[in-house]
Amino acid sequence: MAGATNTNTRRSCLPPKRSTSATGTLMLALLLGACRQSAPEPVTLSYFRLGWSQPDELPTAEPLSQRFTRETGIRLKNLPVPENTLDQLDLSRRLLEGDGSGPDVVNVDMIWSGVLEKDLVDLKPYSSAEIASIAPSLVSSYRVDQKLVAIPYQVQVGTLEYRADLLREYGYTHPPATWDELEQMAERIQRGERAKGNKDFWGYVWQGADAEALTCNALEWQASEGGGRIIEDDRTISVNNPAAIRSWQRARRWIGRISPPSVVAFRELDSINAFDSGKAAFNRVWGGTTITRGGQHRQFHGRPSPFETKNAYAVMPGGAAGSAGTLGGSGLAVSQYSAHVPEAIRFVQFLIRAQIESNLAEDRAFVDTPQVQVDSRSSGSGKSAQNASGVVNRPSSVVGNKYEDISRAYISAVHSVLTGDKAAPEAAADLEKELVRMTGFRTGPPKATD
């Protein structure tokens, strides 16, 4: 009896040894059908990848994706992204708040942590090992009320790009350390290049359009003069102060003098195109740094340029309070509406670990390799190390889901000064009132930046 019981309960995909009846044929068909249906469909994760939207980053990203699929069997589907950061936010919000068919993993710009927090999984319980290797100042940008909505993945810092060959030609041995020096160098080089027939040459190009890039530029101007961060960490609104006002007035004087009148409509690609076409001596761009603790003292840049044998990179010029480069970048997050949360978390862990390993290798190479000073004597592509600048954070972690409105108000105020629609003191006073109304925070003096 025991043998009969085992024979009847044993699962097998083999056909019975003898069966000539119709019933046996039917049983065989059912068994074979069950065998064919036993293999589950592989999981496919959709990934909204802000950080990999640039073409020069794809060669690095694709092998990682293929490796993850090979190691786990989990497939990946990438979703296209728009260029503008505010458009990226709008699309992220619509996809996450949709019918559940949105992305499983999202690259979140660090300034949108508070805006998207309610739609994202708390990654803190799953990422202690990864967090231990990441610079704490970066992790804090993705914390909202103790919830870790994303893990830092890519880091950017505002950087000055310049024509090293032109600085040498006009007798300069180093890039500008201050805004005063930038103005003097830009004027002299611009005058000389125009005298040689390059009538459309300008000293300095940057991003002055009414977009998030203007927040980054203007924050660097005012922070370097001691004008604070718009809203400080203690929730005081500090933007209406003499240092910030002076920095806006200085930028206004650049327009038509060392910067083209059209700079008030420039986005990143516009300033890059002007620089790459040989029409500018200086350009404000994004430089990179690593997420690891040991790599925060250095920056690098590898943007392809027609002048890569002539250009170089430096920290942003400074004012009374030193140099300040706005911190940017993105982190990896998981949608709480994902049907595959464990797999999505696994993918995030995989990417972060790969990034940490790569960064640690770069850190070791940086320490072990003699460094080239990035100044006017430096030829090459500018990928070598440079002295690190101070870093200034936008107040996104302080104001949470109100950051979008606050940034738009700040952009509008600064842009009105650049276009001459408002005087800087009036614009700062009006902005202060609007920010008090939006947040309910008190006003106070600016604090020193890092």
VODRENZA-751959 format. One record per residue (C-alpha): residue number from 0; x, y, z. Coordinates in pm, 1 decimal. Each point is the difference from the previous one (the first is absolute). Layout:
% residues N
- resi x y z
- NUM X Y Z
...
END
This chain:
% residues 450
- resi x y z
- 0 0.0 0.0 0.0
- 1 281.2 233.3 83.4
- 2 148.1 -50.7 -347.0
- 3 -335.7 68.5 -164.6
- 4 -42.8 320.7 198.6
- 5 342.7 130.4 -103.8
- 6 -69.3 -76.9 -365.0
- 7 -330.7 189.6 6.4
- 8 132.1 310.6 178.9
- 9 334.6 34.0 -177.0
- 10 17.5 305.3 -238.7
- 11 155.8 -78.4 -335.4
- 12 10.2 149.4 -345.4
- 13 61.3 -338.4 -155.6
- 14 -284.0 -174.9 -184.2
- 15 -136.6 -330.5 138.7
- 16 172.6 -308.9 -135.0
- 17 -314.3 -158.7 -139.7
- 18 -316.3 173.3 -106.9
- 19 -200.6 -85.0 -308.4
- 20 -338.9 134.0 104.1
- 21 -151.2 338.9 -82.6
- 22 11.4 82.1 370.4
- 23 372.5 -65.8 2.7
- 24 54.6 224.1 -300.1
- 25 -196.8 280.7 168.0
- 26 200.0 -40.5 322.6
- 27 324.1 18.5 -198.0
- 28 -106.2 326.3 -166.9
- 29 -94.0 153.8 335.5
- 30 328.5 -102.2 158.2
- 31 205.5 142.7 -285.6
- 32 -201.3 323.6 10.8
- 33 62.6 33.8 372.6
- 34 373.8 -47.1 -56.3
- 35 6.4 271.6 -264.1
- 36 -178.3 249.1 233.6
- 37 218.6 -61.6 304.9
- 38 272.1 256.1 -84.2
- 39 -97.0 348.2 133.1
- 40 34.3 308.3 -215.2
- 41 318.6 200.9 81.8
- 42 -48.7 325.8 192.1
- 43 46.6 319.9 -201.5
- 44 79.4 324.0 183.8
- 45 -62.9 338.3 -159.9
- 46 261.9 264.0 77.6
- 47 -40.0 378.3 -31.2
- 48 363.5 97.9 -27.1
- 49 73.0 372.6 27.9
- 50 366.5 -60.1 70.1
- 51 53.0 -203.4 -316.1
- 52 -181.6 231.6 -237.5
- 53 322.1 145.1 -142.5
- 54 146.0 -187.4 -300.5
- 55 357.9 -7.5 135.6
- 56 -117.5 -192.4 307.8
- 57 -173.4 -279.5 -189.8
- 58 310.2 -209.7 -73.8
- 59 54.2 -36.9 374.7
- 60 -365.8 -57.5 83.0
- 61 -84.0 -269.2 -252.8
- 62 257.4 -261.1 108.6
- 63 -122.9 38.0 360.7
- 64 -357.0 -64.2 -112.0
- 65 105.7 -305.7 -195.4
- 66 205.3 -128.6 290.6
- 67 -291.4 36.5 240.3
- 68 -230.1 -194.9 -232.5
- 69 261.1 -269.1 -49.8
- 70 54.0 -41.5 375.3
- 71 -363.6 17.8 112.2
- 72 -219.3 -84.2 -299.0
- 73 -187.3 328.0 61.8
- 74 -56.2 198.3 -317.1
- 75 12.7 379.3 -27.1
- 76 -200.0 246.6 -205.8
- 77 119.6 361.6 -19.6
- 78 -242.0 289.0 -26.1
- 79 92.5 318.5 -193.0
- 80 34.1 328.2 189.2
- 81 -37.6 367.8 -97.1
- 82 299.2 236.4 17.0
- 83 -132.6 267.5 238.8
- 84 9.0 -84.5 370.4
- 85 -345.5 146.7 70.2
- 86 -142.2 -205.9 -286.4
- 87 172.4 -304.5 147.5
- 88 -172.3 68.5 331.8
- 89 -341.1 33.7 -163.4
- 90 44.3 -325.4 -190.4
- 91 130.9 -184.5 307.9
- 92 -299.4 115.4 200.4
- 93 -250.4 -101.3 -266.9
- 94 157.5 -342.3 -47.5
- 95 21.9 -73.3 371.7
- 96 -352.8 118.1 73.8
- 97 -147.5 -192.7 -294.3
- 98 -171.2 -336.3 -16.1
- 99 294.9 -204.4 122.3
- 100 149.9 -44.7 -346.3
- 101 269.9 259.5 69.7
- 102 369.8 -64.4 66.2
- 103 122.6 -241.2 266.2
- 104 331.1 182.4 47.4
- 105 38.2 376.0 -36.5
- 106 304.7 225.7 -23.4
- 107 -107.4 287.8 225.9
- 108 164.2 341.8 -25.6
- 109 116.5 84.9 351.1
- 110 -217.5 312.2 15.7
- 111 -321.9 -197.7 -54.7
- 112 31.9 -233.3 300.6
- 113 -263.4 185.0 200.9
- 114 -234.4 38.5 -296.4
- 115 -4.4 -372.4 -87.3
- 116 44.1 -140.7 352.7
- 117 -353.5 -137.6 40.3
- 118 36.6 -213.7 -313.9
- 119 334.8 -159.2 90.9
- 120 109.5 -294.0 215.2
- 121 208.7 67.2 312.5
- 122 335.9 -155.3 -94.6
- 123 163.1 48.4 338.6
- 124 -72.4 -356.5 129.0
- 125 153.5 -154.6 -312.2
- 126 313.0 206.5 -61.5
- 127 209.0 34.9 317.7
- 128 307.6 -157.8 -161.5
- 129 -14.9 231.3 -300.4
- 130 -65.7 312.6 209.1
- 131 307.4 -69.3 213.5
- 132 221.7 61.7 -305.4
- 133 -177.1 316.7 -121.1
- 134 82.6 355.3 109.4
- 135 -253.9 91.5 274.7
- 136 -60.2 347.0 -146.4
- 137 -135.3 -165.0 -315.5
- 138 -228.1 -242.7 182.7
- 139 -165.2 282.7 195.7
- 140 -127.1 152.8 -325.9
- 141 -226.8 -302.7 -47.4
- 142 -140.2 -20.1 353.6
- 143 -351.3 127.3 60.3
- 144 -116.7 -24.1 362.8
- 145 245.7 -286.5 64.9
- 146 -120.6 -184.5 -309.7
- 147 272.1 -78.4 -252.8
- 148 -181.2 48.3 -329.3
- 149 304.0 -64.3 -222.7
- 150 366.5 -96.9 14.8
- 151 255.6 241.6 -152.0
- 152 122.3 -126.5 -335.6
- 153 142.5 289.5 -202.4
- 154 145.1 326.0 131.4
- 155 62.0 328.5 -179.1
- 156 148.4 332.7 111.0
- 157 -3.5 335.1 -176.3
- 158 333.3 45.5 -180.9
- 159 171.8 263.6 -213.5
- 160 107.0 -115.3 -347.3
- 161 254.0 218.6 -178.3
- 162 229.1 29.8 -303.1
- 163 343.3 -67.8 147.7
- 164 166.1 90.3 -329.3
- 165 -158.0 345.2 -0.1
- 166 96.2 65.5 361.0
- 167 361.4 -83.7 -88.3
- 168 -13.1 218.7 -309.8
- 169 -115.5 300.1 202.4
- 170 260.0 -48.2 272.0
- 171 -199.0 -172.2 275.1
- 172 162.0 -282.3 196.3
- 173 -308.9 -119.1 187.2
- 174 -379.3 4.3 -33.7
- 175 -196.3 273.7 179.7
- 176 -19.4 -51.7 374.7
- 177 -254.4 279.3 54.3
- 178 -290.6 153.4 -188.2
- 179 207.1 320.3 -36.1
- 180 274.4 -198.4 -171.4
- 181 -253.7 -173.2 -224.4
- 182 -134.4 336.5 -114.1
- 183 349.1 138.9 -67.6
- 184 115.6 -308.4 -191.7
- 185 -325.3 -32.6 -193.5
- 186 8.3 365.8 -108.5
- 187 360.5 -12.0 -112.2
- 188 -31.8 -327.3 -193.2
- 189 -329.2 109.5 -155.0
- 190 151.4 327.9 -117.0
- 191 303.4 -176.1 -147.7
- 192 -199.3 -269.0 -180.8
- 193 -236.8 254.6 -151.8
- 194 296.7 203.5 -119.3
- 195 113.6 -313.4 -186.3
- 196 -335.4 -12.3 -183.2
- 197 -204.9 -228.8 226.9
- 198 -275.5 259.3 39.3
- 199 -243.7 -230.4 179.0
- 200 249.2 -104.4 269.9
- 201 -105.0 39.0 365.0
- 202 194.9 -29.5 321.4
- 203 -242.8 -204.8 209.5
- 204 -306.5 -210.0 -82.4
- 205 -232.9 -160.7 253.5
- 206 -364.9 -101.3 45.2
- 207 -235.6 294.7 50.8
- 208 -332.5 -140.5 -122.8
- 209 -293.1 -22.7 240.1
- 210 79.4 -362.1 87.4
- 211 156.7 -197.9 285.8
- 212 349.6 64.4 -136.3
- 213 -44.7 367.2 90.9
- 214 -64.3 -99.7 361.7
- 215 333.7 -185.4 -7.0
- 216 189.3 292.4 -151.8
- 217 -152.4 268.2 221.0
- 218 50.3 -206.8 313.8
- 219 371.4 -22.0 -83.3
- 220 16.3 377.4 -45.9
- 221 -166.9 85.4 328.1
- 222 152.2 -277.7 213.8
- 223 351.7 98.9 -108.5
- 224 -73.1 355.2 121.0
- 225 -138.3 -117.9 334.6
- 226 -362.7 34.1 -113.2
- 227 -120.0 -338.6 130.7
- 228 -216.0 -274.8 -147.5
- 229 -337.2 174.9 -56.9
- 230 -145.7 -196.5 294.9
- 231 240.2 -126.1 266.8
- 232 9.8 -338.2 173.8
- 233 -169.9 149.3 306.1
- 234 -293.9 105.6 -220.3
- 235 77.2 369.9 -3.7
- 236 -59.3 186.4 -325.7
- 237 326.0 184.6 -65.0
- 238 -16.2 99.7 -365.5
- 239 -67.9 370.8 56.9
- 240 349.4 104.8 105.1
- 241 260.6 245.2 -135.8
- 242 246.1 -270.0 -115.0
- 243 -259.7 -184.8 -207.6
- 244 -123.8 327.1 -148.5
- 245 354.8 104.1 -97.1
- 246 61.9 -336.5 -167.9
- 247 -312.8 35.0 -214.6
- 248 99.9 355.3 -93.8
- 249 344.6 -121.0 -102.9
- 250 -150.3 -264.7 -232.2
- 251 -229.0 263.8 -148.9
- 252 307.8 210.3 -88.8
- 253 155.1 -296.1 -187.1
- 254 -279.7 1.5 -258.4
- 255 109.7 185.8 -310.5
- 256 344.6 53.5 154.7
- 257 160.3 -347.0 25.3
- 258 -312.4 -212.8 -58.3
- 259 -232.5 17.2 -303.4
- 260 -341.0 168.1 43.2
- 261 -157.0 -334.1 -97.7
- 262 153.1 -168.9 306.5
- 263 -326.8 68.8 183.8
- 264 -149.0 -274.2 -220.1
- 265 298.5 -239.2 15.2
- 266 -37.9 -356.2 128.6
- 267 287.8 -247.3 39.9
- 268 15.0 -98.6 -368.0
- 269 -3.4 363.9 -109.3
- 270 304.0 93.8 206.7
- 271 178.4 -321.8 -100.4
- 272 -66.0 68.7 -367.3
- 273 134.5 354.7 32.7
- 274 314.9 -122.5 172.8
- 275 53.7 -294.3 -233.6
- 276 -35.3 221.7 -307.3
- 277 292.3 212.4 119.4
- 278 -215.4 295.5 103.5
- 279 84.8 18.9 373.4
- 280 294.9 -12.3 237.9
- 281 -187.2 -123.4 310.0
- 282 -308.3 -217.3 51.5
- 283 -182.9 -122.3 310.1
- 284 -53.0 -380.3 -23.4
- 285 -61.1 -301.1 223.3
- 286 304.5 -189.7 123.0
- 287 -14.1 -340.8 162.6
- 288 117.2 -149.7 326.4
- 289 -34.6 -340.5 161.8
- 290 -257.7 -116.9 254.4
- 291 259.6 -163.5 225.2
- 292 124.0 161.1 319.6
- 293 357.6 30.6 -123.4
- 294 -83.9 153.0 -336.5
- 295 -177.4 317.2 107.1
- 296 320.5 205.9 1.0
- 297 39.8 -17.6 -376.2
- 298 -192.9 62.8 -317.9
- 299 32.3 -121.8 -355.9
- 300 -150.1 78.9 -335.7
- 301 -0.8 -191.5 -323.6
- 302 -235.8 193.8 -226.8
- 303 98.1 -45.2 -366.2
- 304 99.3 331.6 -154.8
- 305 161.2 119.2 -323.6
- 306 251.2 174.9 228.6
- 307 81.7 -299.0 220.3
- 308 371.7 55.4 -64.3
- 309 -37.5 368.3 88.9
- 310 -264.5 24.3 271.8
- 311 22.0 -67.0 372.7
- 312 -217.7 14.2 309.8
- 313 18.4 179.9 331.7
- 314 -211.5 65.1 305.5
- 315 -250.6 282.3 -29.4
- 316 139.7 348.8 68.5
- 317 -46.2 128.6 353.0
- 318 -107.4 313.5 177.2
- 319 25.0 126.9 356.0
- 320 -102.7 -341.0 139.9
- 321 211.8 -213.8 -232.3
- 322 -98.8 -225.9 -287.8
- 323 -332.7 -186.2 -18.1
- 324 -109.8 -265.6 -247.7
- 325 -363.6 -109.6 5.8
- 326 -45.3 -369.0 82.4
- 327 -200.5 -205.0 -248.7
- 328 -53.0 -361.7 -90.1
- 329 -248.4 -283.3 22.8
- 330 -82.1 -300.2 215.5
- 331 -164.3 -335.6 -61.1
- 332 -351.5 -52.4 138.4
- 333 -265.5 -271.7 -9.4
- 334 -366.5 69.4 -68.9
- 335 -229.9 -114.4 278.1
- 336 -251.8 -98.2 -268.3
- 337 240.6 -244.5 -165.0
- 338 -122.1 -359.0 -34.9
- 339 363.2 -111.2 41.9
- 340 133.2 193.5 300.1
- 341 253.3 -269.1 114.2
- 342 143.4 -27.4 -350.3
- 343 10.4 379.9 -36.3
- 344 188.1 34.8 329.0
- 345 241.8 -267.8 -118.3
- 346 65.9 199.1 -316.9
- 347 61.7 319.7 199.2
- 348 244.3 -182.6 228.4
- 349 177.3 -144.1 -304.6
- 350 46.3 341.5 -164.6
- 351 111.4 172.8 320.9
- 352 255.6 -270.0 78.4
- 353 137.9 20.8 -353.6
- 354 25.2 378.4 32.2
- 355 177.0 -24.5 336.5
- 356 248.7 -253.8 -137.9
- 357 72.0 225.2 -297.5
- 358 37.3 308.6 221.2
- 359 234.6 -175.3 242.9
- 360 219.0 -103.2 -293.1
- 361 3.1 364.0 -118.5
- 362 87.0 117.1 352.4
- 363 295.9 -238.5 16.2
- 364 121.0 110.7 -341.9
- 365 -32.3 363.0 106.6
- 366 218.1 -56.4 308.0
- 367 260.4 -212.5 -179.0
- 368 37.2 213.4 -314.3
- 369 189.6 332.5 -13.8
- 370 -262.2 270.8 -51.2
- 371 -2.9 269.7 -265.5
- 372 -101.8 343.3 121.9
- 373 -307.0 114.4 -187.6
- 374 89.9 353.0 -104.2
- 375 96.9 186.6 -313.1
- 376 319.8 -204.5 -35.5
- 377 -200.0 -324.2 -10.8
- 378 -60.1 -139.9 -344.8
- 379 -203.9 -309.8 -59.2
- 380 -368.1 -60.8 46.0
- 381 -31.8 127.7 354.1
- 382 -71.4 -345.0 141.7
- 383 278.5 35.9 254.1
- 384 -58.6 100.4 359.2
- 385 -61.4 349.3 119.6
- 386 -21.0 184.4 326.5
- 387 -343.3 -52.8 142.3
- 388 -230.6 295.2 54.9
- 389 -246.2 55.3 276.3
- 390 -333.9 -162.0 -69.4
- 391 -339.0 163.1 48.4
- 392 -328.0 -192.1 22.0
- 393 -329.9 124.3 -130.2
- 394 -258.4 8.0 284.0
- 395 -200.2 -295.0 -134.6
- 396 40.2 -217.6 310.4
- 397 -112.9 290.2 221.5
- 398 -322.0 81.8 -184.7
- 399 -92.6 -349.9 -123.5
- 400 -288.4 -11.7 -246.1
- 401 -10.3 381.1 -18.3
- 402 335.8 20.9 -173.4
- 403 -142.1 15.7 -351.3
- 404 -204.7 312.8 77.9
- 405 282.1 158.3 198.7
- 406 253.0 -56.6 -276.7
- 407 -237.5 142.6 -258.1
- 408 -48.3 311.4 215.0
- 409 377.1 40.6 40.2
- 410 59.2 -48.7 -373.5
- 411 -263.4 260.6 -80.8
- 412 153.2 254.7 239.0
- 413 356.8 -42.2 -124.6
- 414 -109.4 -4.8 -364.3
- 415 -189.1 325.3 48.7
- 416 325.8 160.4 116.3
- 417 198.9 -139.2 -292.5
- 418 -253.6 129.9 -252.8
- 419 -23.5 339.2 170.7
- 420 -368.2 -38.6 85.4
- 421 72.7 51.7 370.9
- 422 278.6 150.0 206.7
- 423 178.8 -259.3 213.5
- 424 -106.4 144.9 340.8
- 425 -364.9 3.8 -109.1
- 426 17.7 -353.7 -138.7
- 427 161.3 -133.7 320.1
- 428 -256.6 170.4 223.9
- 429 -292.7 -128.8 -206.8
- 430 147.5 -350.0 -4.2
- 431 42.4 0.4 376.5
- 432 -368.4 83.9 47.8
- 433 -104.4 -272.3 -242.5
- 434 215.8 -262.8 170.9
- 435 -140.2 92.3 342.3
- 436 -349.9 -42.6 -140.5
- 437 86.4 -336.2 -157.0
- 438 176.9 -152.3 298.4
- 439 -102.0 186.0 315.3
- 440 371.9 14.1 91.8
- 441 154.4 301.6 172.9
- 442 263.3 223.9 -158.5
- 443 360.0 13.7 116.0
- 444 361.3 56.9 -102.8
- 445 189.0 -233.2 -235.6
- 446 221.5 -273.8 142.8
- 447 346.0 -98.2 -115.6
- 448 3.7 -278.6 -260.7
- 449 226.1 -306.3 8.3
END
